[in-house]
Amino acid sequence: MKIHIKNGRVIDPKSQLDAITDVYIAAGKILAIGAMPADFHANRVIDASNQIVCPGLVDLAARLREPGFEYRATLESEMNAACAGGVTSLACPPDTDPPLDEPGLVEMLKFRAKNLHQAHVYPLGALTQKLEGTRITEMAELRDAGCVGFSQADAPISDTQVLARAMEYAATFDFTVWLRPEDSYLAKGGVAHDGFVATRLGLPAIPTSAETVAVATILLLARETNARVHLCRLSSAPAIDMVRRAKAEGLNISCDASINHLHLSEMDIGYFDPNYHLVPPLRATRDRDAIRAGLADGTIDALCSDHTPVDDDAKQMPFAEAEAGATGLELLLPLALKWAQEQNISLIKALARITHQPAQILGLNAGSLTVGQAADICIFNLDARWQVIPANLRSQGKNTPFLGYEMQGQVVCTLVDGQVVFEADDKQ
């Protein structure tokens, strides 16, 4: 299939390209950008006039719910959601049922995803067996099966000796350890940020120190072991400052934040709305502002959706009992654009946080428009507005704190390996 994308505003953060030009695709790869190659005859022409043509989005945290949680979502439904959101590559945490701690499970997931011919799926293997935090997994075997890194998902390791051994093992093979920093004892039983909102609502609280104590431990162990560490979904200003100092020292560390914490704070919980029950919890407005500033100055390397579809029965319960999480694959782009507009951030810089930079963290040759590279492309209308309602979400999970919000920026076409995998209809 030969495709000619014409008249679009082509933006590639990696090469700093931002120009009205054409893209030519053949055999699943980008053949040329700009002038038409000799003897090129397109099978299809896509007119991208008044639209943005950028690399396919790369999401660092998207739960696909398979295997084990198909009643919450299926691989098919979440792959549809990813393509509708312009996401062409995504990393999925290992907290499935059973966890991704054996090569056979990883190979099965990769096989299923590949046969759907949609977004590329990159599993994170379990750092410890069954995510129990006691015995480390055979990381080398899991890497051979297709894992791009190793994580505990939301199950912290309380035994720091186990964590140190895991980081030493990973450093030996130059694997990346993905950790969401949280001290399990300080966070035990909590569901909301330890602030006046939790006090007013009578909700069990999680202090900021639950994150900072864990970050301090991880940074110290990273120095000792020389492990490459990625901190997932930072949520507090002190933790971001700690990472900023660690990066200045030259520590091999990266981090991300979620679209939810980029825009929301504890003030948004309102009257026990379970859609705002997230992990980590929504924190104070100063923490939200620190995330925005950290993303702008590069302390925070990437923005992720933290996509976690939850079934209605588990979500429509009292706040403290409701399952935590929010759907986000289809909101990653518009919420990144919203941050850029509100903070006066350039479009090319905003797109870098959801394309090229997360691809670098994953070690992928993706997230850019490079001649000879796979044609994973997102085309979106920057000015189009749409409303977040269940009918407009392709994910099986309809749970999001942004229900009812109007979004600006809508994906109109997504290509993966040079094949059109999503086209917007005119009904949304």
C-alpha positions, -999 to +999 in steps of 0.1 A: +000+000+000+014+034-011-001+064+007+003+101+001-005+124+030-007+158+015-010+194+027-007+187+064+013+206+090+039+180+097+055+181+132+083+159+142+097+167+177+128+145+171+140+164+140+123+197+151+104+197+118+073+219+117+062+227+082+033+224+057+045+195+036+037+160+023+045+125+036+049+095+013+045+060+026+054+026+009+057-009+022+048+002+057+076+027+060+081+064+055+095+068+020+099+105+019+089+138+034+086+168+012+092+162-025+075+132-041+099+103-049+103+094-086+078+069-099+057+071-068+020+063-075-002+064-045-029+038-039-045+063-015-043+100-010-051+115+025-058+152+024-045+166+057-052+202+050-057+223+082-046+192+102-015+182+122+005+152+110+027+139+138+043+107+150+020+081+165+017+087+203+037+065+227+020+057+260+040+045+289+011+031+311-019+014+295-036-015+312-051-037+286-067-060+312-057-093+295-051-119+307-075-123+336-096-092+337-116-095+304-148-085+322-132-050+327-119-047+291-106-068+263-075-065+241-097-057+212-116-029+229-085-012+243-066-015+210-095+002+194-093+029+220-056+033+215-059+038+178-088+062+183-065+082+205-037+083+181-016+059+202+005+036+181+029+022+207+021+014+244+037-002+274+014-023+296+021-030+333+025-066+345-004-066+370-026-089+350-040-122+363-017-141+364+010-114+365+035-112+336+062-132+354+067-160+330+079-159+293+048-179+281+024-153+293+044-125+277+046-144+244+009-150+244+001-114+250+025-103+223+010-128+199-026-118+206-017-081+202+002-086+170-026-106+153-050-076+159-028-055+135-033-023+156-011-005+181+023-020+190+022-035+225+053-036+247+049-056+279+066-047+312+076-079+330+071-085+367+101-075+387+093-101+414+074-134+411+036-129+413+044-092+422+047-104+458+080-086+464+099-115+477+117-133+449+129-117+417+119-130+383+141-144+356+144-111+339+167-123+311+142-149+300+113-123+302+134-099+281+139-126+255+101-131+254+096-095+246+096-074+278+110-039+275+115-033+312+105-047+347+080-033+370+060-039+402+030-019+388+012-006+419+026-033+443+056-017+461+085-038+474+086-034+511+118-054+515+146-031+504+171-059+502+149-076+475+147-042+457+184-038+459+190-073+445+165-067+417+182-035+407+216-051+408+203-079+385+188-054+361+220-033+361+240-064+351+219-068+319+212-030+314+175-035+319+153-006+330+135-009+364+101+008+364+089+018+399+060+037+412+074+052+444+052+045+474+060+034+509+035+007+516+034+013+553+029+051+551+002+046+524-015+017+541-053+020+539-053+055+524-074+066+495-069+103+492-042+129+497-034+139+533-049+174+531-079+194+543-102+178+517-096+143+530-100+156+565-133+173+556-146+142+539-134+118+565-113+098+540-083+077+550-052+097+538-019+091+521+008+116+530+032+131+506+060+114+526+047+080+513+061+091+479+091+110+490+104+083+513+102+058+485+118+081+460+147+087+484+152+050+488+151+043+451+176+071+443+200+058+469+198+023+456+202+035+420+234+053+430+248+021+446+237-003+419+241+019+388+207+006+377+187+025+351+154+035+368+122+050+355+099+065+381+062+061+372+035+087+378+051+112+402+025+131+420+042+155+445+063+186+444+090+174+468+094+142+448+098+162+416+125+184+433+143+152+444+144+139+408+155+173+395+185+172+418+193+136+410+193+144+373+216+173+379+240+149+396+239+127+364+219+098+379+205+075+351+169+082+359+137+092+341+101+098+352+066+104+340+034+119+352-002+111+343-027+133+324-050+132+355-025+147+379-014+172+353-049+189+354-066+178+387-060+182+424-077+171+456-101+200+452-117+182+423-129+152+444-160+172+453-185+150+472-170+116+470-170+112+432-154+077+427-141+087+393-116+108+411-103+078+431-069+073+415-035+058+423-015+078+434-042+101+448-048+136+435-027+159+456-027+196+465-028+223+439+009+231+445+017+195+436-003+198+404+015+230+395+048+214+402+040+186+377+031+212+351+064+230+357+084+198+358+069+187+325+077+221+310+114+222+321+121+186+313+124+172+348+094+150+340+103+133+307+070+121+295+032+123+300+012+090+301-025+082+301-023+057+331-051+040+313-070+018+338-105+007+326-127-003+355-161-020+353-192-001+365-199-024+394-164-018+408-165+020+402-200+030+413-194+024+450-185+047+479-153+066+473-131+046+497-145+012+484-145+020+447-117+005+426-090+031+417-082+041+381-094+060+351-096+053+313-072+076+294-060+063+260-084+086+241-076+116+264-038+116+262-036+139+232-063+165+240-051+168+277-015+172+265-027+199+242-047+215+270-016+217+292+004+233+263-023+259+256-027+268+293+011+270+299+020+287+266+041+256+256+049+252+219+030+224+201+063+207+191+074+206+227+041+192+239+041+165+213+076+155+223+063+145+257+039+120+242+060+108+212+097+109+210+106+111+247+085+082+259+099+062+230+134+069+242+125+057+277+112+024+262+143+021+240+122+021+208+129+033+173+095+051+173+079+083+181+093+102+152+088+108+115+121+095+100+126+083+065+130+045+065+112+041+098+078+024+103+050+047+093+033+051+127+014+083+123-013+103+140-033+130+121-055+152+142-076+184+140-061+208+165-093+230+166-120+203+167-139+201+199-157+170+213-173+161+246-161+133+268-192+111+272-194+073+273-208+070+238-176+088+225-152+065+242-142+033+225-126+018+256-147-007+274-140+013+306-160+046+307-146+057+340-128+091+339-129+122+360-132+142+327-167+129+319-187+158+306-156+179+298-152+195+263-119+186+247-100+204+220-080+183+195-094+152+179-077+124+161-090+120+125-067+092+113-042+068+127-017+047+108+003+018+121+030+003+099+016+022+070-019+009+074-049+030+083-062+015+116-086+043+126-106+069+108-130+093+126-165+094+115-185+126+116-208+115+144-185+123+173 
